[in-house]
Amino acid sequence: MRFYEGLLEGNPDFIQALSCLGDVYTERGFFSEGLAIDRKLVFLRPEDPIVRYNLACSFSLIGDLDQSLKELKKAILLGYDDFSYILEDQDLDNLRNDRRFPDFLVQLKRIKKLLKTDN
């Protein structure tokens, strides 16, 4: 953790260091700190589907399910397509337990079907 924080002192927009630090924060249970990193990454790379997906995970971890669902939808619209991982990623447990998730899952299945027919 300190290693990545040190790297960022000299270069606060170092994408790889930010991404690694966000992962470390989350692994250690520092969810608010991880969320701050993910917000910064979205600011730096707003069109990156992985960055948006990670932001959705951070919101889920802190219990902000409205924002989590919103960011997960953005991630998918930007090209995130690992739908099976959405169903198993522990960072999204809170979101999957939300009453809206079954409807969202139906939408995901439709999207997945459309993606398969486009190829």
Secondary structure, DSSP 4 states (H G I P E B T S, - for coil): -HHHHHHHHH-TT-HHHHHHHHHHHHHTT-HHHHHHHHHHHHHH-TT-HHHHHHHHHHHHHHT-HHHHHHHHHHHHHTT---HHHHTT-GGGHHHHTSTTHHHHHHHHHHHHHHHHHH-
